[in-house]
Amino acid sequence: MARKILILARECGSTMELKDVKIENLVPVACRQSADVEAFFKDLKGFDADFTAKLKKASKKGNKLKYVATFENGKAITALKEIDSSHPFYSLAGTENSFCFTTQRYNAYPLVVKGPGAGAAVTAAGVYADIIKSVNK
């Protein structure tokens, strides 16, 4: 997610680097420091109650939790956010991606681009396209 927002920020004229993106990691620090995969999943279970509480809190208000990246005023951030049903990302499912552009022209109604993310079929199509390009060189 951080790399995606970095690419978009650069397309907007920013010269930022990945280290400049504030990443509120979805995976708790304790889990990222786990000794191995088995320990990771064991450690992650210790956070079930925290994530369940966040989900219940959002659900009670009719909201959803989404991991969102933003680029505003020269700053890029990725974080888990609680969003309501009016948000363009509310209806995303599975591996879908969406980009929402709010500009001077698209202020009242942001420009929304939505499509498949890096699911198995999309990734396979990308790899296949790369192979075809390589063969045709």
PyMOL commands that set and color helices and strands:
alter all, ss='L'
color gray80, all
select helices_A, chain A and resi 2-11+18-20+29-32+37-45+48-60+120-135
alter helices_A, ss='H'
color red, helices_A
select strands_A, chain A and resi 22-23+64-72+75-83+96-101+111-116
alter strands_A, ss='S'
color yellow, strands_A
deselect
rebuild
show_as cartoon
